[in-house]
Amino acid sequence: MKNIVKDSELENVTGGWQYANGTYVNYGSYIMYTVAAGDVLSGIALRFSVSVPEIQGWNNIKDPNVIRAGQVLEIHARVLR
């Protein structure tokens, strides 16, 4: 599954981009994702092809049902441009 990152989110992706198979790919880095109103961890996990427990671990979230708009999450995902 491709994880397409919006242009507005690119500035929040760490690391360098590598060109492979006609697209730019970011390996082993992470994106800082700002939770929007209505977001839930399962939806964020689906968007970035990661699991809810992974997001919880990366961000020390004890209860997956408790996140808030404006909270910044570290998501370790392979993202394509």
The 8 nearest C-alpha neighbors of each residue, nearest first, counted from 0:
[[1, 2, 48, 47, 3, 46, 78, 45],
 [2, 0, 3, 79, 78, 48, 47, 77],
 [3, 1, 78, 47, 79, 4, 0, 46],
 [2, 4, 79, 1, 80, 78, 5, 47],
 [3, 5, 8, 2, 80, 6, 78, 79],
 [4, 6, 8, 7, 3, 9, 80, 2],
 [5, 7, 9, 8, 4, 10, 80, 3],
 [6, 8, 5, 9, 10, 4, 11, 12],
 [9, 7, 5, 6, 11, 10, 4, 12],
 [10, 8, 11, 6, 12, 7, 5, 4],
 [9, 11, 8, 12, 7, 6, 13, 30],
 [12, 10, 9, 8, 31, 30, 13, 32],
 [13, 11, 30, 9, 10, 29, 31, 14],
 [12, 14, 28, 29, 11, 30, 15, 10],
 [15, 13, 28, 12, 16, 25, 29, 26],
 [16, 14, 25, 17, 13, 26, 28, 24],
 [15, 17, 25, 24, 23, 18, 14, 26],
 [18, 16, 24, 23, 19, 25, 15, 26],
 [17, 19, 23, 22, 24, 16, 21, 20],
 [20, 18, 21, 22, 23, 17, 24, 16],
 [21, 19, 22, 18, 23, 24, 17, 79],
 [22, 20, 19, 18, 23, 24, 80, 79],
 [23, 21, 19, 18, 20, 80, 24, 79],
 [22, 24, 18, 80, 17, 79, 16, 19],
 [23, 25, 79, 17, 16, 78, 18, 80],
 [24, 26, 16, 78, 77, 17, 15, 79],
 [27, 25, 77, 28, 24, 78, 76, 16],
 [28, 26, 77, 29, 25, 75, 76, 14],
 [29, 27, 13, 14, 26, 75, 25, 76],
 [28, 30, 75, 74, 13, 12, 76, 73],
 [29, 31, 12, 74, 11, 73, 32, 13],
 [30, 32, 73, 72, 11, 71, 74, 33],
 [31, 33, 72, 71, 30, 34, 73, 74],
 [34, 32, 71, 69, 70, 72, 35, 31],
 [33, 35, 68, 69, 70, 71, 38, 32],
 [36, 34, 68, 38, 37, 69, 33, 67],
 [37, 35, 68, 38, 34, 67, 69, 39],
 [36, 38, 35, 39, 68, 34, 67, 42],
 [39, 37, 35, 36, 34, 42, 40, 43],
 [38, 40, 42, 41, 43, 37, 66, 64],
 [41, 39, 43, 42, 44, 51, 63, 38],
 [40, 42, 44, 43, 39, 51, 45, 50],
 [43, 41, 45, 44, 39, 40, 46, 38],
 [42, 44, 40, 46, 45, 41, 39, 47],
 [45, 43, 49, 41, 50, 42, 47, 46],
 [46, 44, 48, 42, 43, 47, 41, 49],
 [45, 47, 43, 44, 48, 42, 2, 49],
 [46, 48, 44, 45, 49, 2, 76, 43],
 [49, 47, 45, 46, 44, 50, 0, 2],
 [48, 50, 44, 47, 45, 53, 51, 76],
 [51, 49, 53, 44, 52, 54, 48, 45],
 [50, 52, 54, 53, 44, 41, 40, 55],
 [53, 51, 55, 50, 54, 56, 63, 49],
 [54, 52, 56, 50, 55, 51, 57, 49],
 [55, 53, 51, 57, 56, 52, 58, 74],
 [54, 56, 60, 52, 58, 53, 59, 57],
 [57, 55, 53, 59, 58, 54, 52, 60],
 [56, 58, 54, 55, 59, 53, 73, 74],
 [57, 59, 55, 56, 60, 54, 72, 73],
 [60, 58, 56, 55, 57, 61, 54, 62],
 [61, 59, 55, 58, 62, 63, 56, 54],
 [60, 62, 59, 63, 55, 65, 56, 64],
 [61, 63, 64, 65, 60, 55, 66, 59],
 [64, 62, 65, 61, 40, 60, 55, 66],
 [65, 63, 62, 66, 39, 40, 61, 60],
 [66, 64, 63, 62, 67, 60, 61, 39],
 [67, 65, 64, 68, 70, 63, 39, 40],
 [66, 68, 70, 69, 34, 65, 36, 35],
 [69, 67, 35, 34, 36, 70, 66, 33],
 [68, 70, 34, 33, 67, 35, 71, 36],
 [71, 69, 34, 68, 67, 33, 72, 66],
 [72, 70, 33, 32, 34, 31, 69, 73],
 [73, 71, 32, 31, 74, 33, 58, 70],
 [72, 74, 31, 30, 32, 58, 29, 57],
 [75, 73, 30, 29, 76, 72, 31, 54],
 [76, 74, 29, 28, 30, 73, 27, 77],
 [77, 75, 74, 29, 78, 47, 49, 28],
 [76, 78, 26, 25, 27, 79, 2, 75],
 [77, 79, 2, 25, 76, 24, 3, 4],
 [80, 78, 24, 3, 23, 2, 25, 1],
 [79, 23, 22, 3, 24, 4, 78, 25]]
